[in-house]
Amino acid sequence: MSPATSLPGTSGARPTLGERVARRRNRPLLVRLYAWVLSDLGVLGRPARRRALAFLRRSVPAAVTVLVGALVALGAFAAATPGWIQAAALAALAASLAATVWRRTAGTAGGRPAPLRQQLELGSLFVVAAYALAQAAGEGAAESPLQPLVYLVMAFLVAFLPRTAGFALVGLAFLLELLAWRERGGRPWDLAAAMVHSGFVALFAVLYHAVLAGHVAAGRRSERAAVVRRLAEIEERARSLRLLGPAAIPQHDEASWTAAAVVEVEAAVSGVLEVAEAALRCRTCAVMLLSADDRELRLSECRSSGDGVAAGPLPAGEGALGAALKTGRPVRLHGDMKAPSYALDGKAPGALLAVPLVEPRGGHLRGVVLADRAEPEPFTERDERVLTALAAEILRAAEAERLMRDVRRTRDEKERLFVVVDRLNKLAKPAEVFEAALEIARELGGSEFAALTLVEPDGERRSHRVVRASGAEAAGAPGLEGRVWPDDDASLVASVVKLGSRLPVKDIDVARTRVFDAETRLASLASLRVLPLAVSGEVLGTLVIGSTRPGAYGGELDRQADFVAKQAADSILRARLYGETERLATTDGLTGLLNHRTFQARLDEALAQARRYGKRAALLLCDIDHFKSVNDTYGHPVGDLVLRGVARILAREARTTDLTARYGGEEFAIVMPETDPAGAVVIAERIRERVAAQVFETGQGPLRVTISLGIAGFPEDADRKTTLVERADACLYRAKREGRNRTVTTSGALARLAPPRRSPGAPPA
């Protein structure tokens, strides 16, 4: 029996992809697209279906916006009897708008900021909804009664959405107005109405945005001003309670400590006044604190059932309060008395008790605690003892906060100084020490300027050099770093080096003071300190710090600066010793060139680099001719003179990239990176000629010497270090055998064929 056949899609089996495509060819494009998507979701895997469904959900608001916007542009909502298409579009719009608002509300409750896409979706739904309602209410009229709704919605969106989203929605409104005008026929006389609508949309958007921005800016200014006022009030109260010195400026964490201390003392004062009000049955109970100059009284805290107490400032020497401050003892008054200066209503109390705030240690006056009664019932001695005890509690609270502040300050100071020592001790190079010292110095009191100078020998005298400077432009001295000037007594730096102590001892006119050389003035600074960098009685230089604030230094800050300068001096000396030790370990003590051990290591590095990057290199070995005869004839001191002279010529004539070393005895070596033998011969001949022309003055007359040189190249002559050295050494000895005072390469060619010249008094060859 032959297998049964059937038409495509008539059996129960799933149609193939081709069959599904053939079915969809005769359907409309939009129907085909959605049918394709919905039918193919079944063949996708679960993750793919989940992503596809999520994409469809995300695209619904945009699709609804496009659909309703298109209907608005076509004027579909202006029909007298809306059809099912308009009703379905409005239902979809309402559902999309509700879903989008709910999603944004949930995100806001969860603390998640709305992305720009979600903001645009929500705003565009509101815009097309407003246009649809306005068009439906107009029913084809030239001007809809709900047209102002569009302006209000636009103003609302621009006010509460970010600027980018808001003005994008303004553009959407312009587009809808333009499309609606085109749909009405695009007649020029109808364009005026569309332009008026667009103009009002832009006007409302800009005005609301400007008004909101102005309100926000004004609110921020008010908040900043309130914060500044509160900080100033806290600082003033701290000075009144002596939590700060008269000229102290809170720095770093000290400002927060001061604020916390003031809050604690205010809480203690409030508690004391509450107790006093209940215990003394008074109308007014207040604490007045003296100003920093002890001339005025200012209200700190008050509890009153009357019209209140004047905040001040009040004269500190008048009335009952002045009497209590002058005598340092409580004052009790009752009966007929004149109105005190603190009474806002100008009425005299029936009884008054004033107790001075006198610190137990030192007897310093800090203010006065007062209590009054409206009735002429006098305060008793018991009341006086109660208020005196409460005043003592206020002083104890302030003293406790001062002690806590000192403990915190001492602890943090030790931590900062420990960090300074630890940081400077880890540095071994002078440049690193300079940078760290300046950075630490600028942190002292918020200094805007810092510089470090060193004393340098200058022949028989000495000079000063600015090795590092930070903030020189802000101080009005650009280009300060690197300045050198001779030692004299005219500059403040030179005076500090000479005296070995910190200057100036008091505030000076920095702009008119010569701190460095005669051409430099620190015109922008108001405070200055120059500290010596002294170690074991030797002054290495100075540390200069400056600030644009008057009176920025003094007291504890000066002691910290002295400590930093001392540690910086120790670190500079240690870095110098380390550098000197490193130099002695790598250089020859007589000639100052690299020693043999360092030469071997550097040669390995040069050959490894040439091998890695496919470069060439050359090795030059040279030997002073008849050097043994020079020592025997003229003595070893003259031999050392000749060695140093030849070494200077080698170092001077070699290139900056070449490595020059004393190979041993009277032999020297030069490693020439990226140089072939021909190029090395040019340098070798220049060196040979300079040596031959050099005259050494001795006790037995002038002396000239010559040198012989051998050159080998890498990799053409040898590809290993040992072979390269052997080849160069063989060329050197060939130069000696063939007459000396010449250069020989491994190719056998003699770069110098003339016979060697004899120096006056030199031994024969």
ABEGO torsion letter per residue (X at the ends): XBBBBBBBGABABBBBAAAAAAAAAABBAAAAAAAAAAAAAAABBAAAAAAAAAAAAAAAAAAAAAAAAAAAAAGAAABABBBAAAAAAAAAAAAAAAAAAAAAAAAAAAGBBBBAAAAAAAAAAAAAAAAAAAAAAAGGBABBAAAAAAAAAAAAAAAABBAAAAAAAAAAAAAAAAAAAAAAGGBAAAAAAAAAAAAAAAAAAAAAAAAAAAAAAAAAAAAAAAAAAAAAAAAAAAAAAGABBAABBBBEAAAAAAAAAAAAAAAAAAAAAAAAAAAAGBABBBBBBBBAAGABBBBABBBBABAEBBAOBBBAABEAAAAAAAAGBBBBBBEBBBBBAABAAGBBBABBBBBBBBBABGGBBAEBBBBBBABABBBBAAAAAAAAAAAAAAAAAAAAAAAAAAAAAAAAAAAAAAAAAAAAAABABAAAAAAAAAAAAAABGGBABBBBBBBBBBEABBBBBBABBBGAAAAGBBGABGBBBBBBAABAAAAAAAAGBBOBABBBBAAABBABBAABBBAABABBBBBBBBBGGBBAEBBBBBBABBGABEEAAAAAAAAAAAAAAAAAAAAAAAAAAAAAAABBAAAGBBBAAAAAAAAAAAAAAAAAAGBBBBBBBBBBBGAAAAAAAAEAAAAAAAAAAAAAAAAAABBAABBBBBAEEABBBBBBBGBBAAAAAAAAAAAAAAAAABBBBBAAEBBBBBBBBBBBBOAAABABAAAAAAAAAAAAAAAAAAGEGBBBBAAGBBABABBBBBBBGBBBX
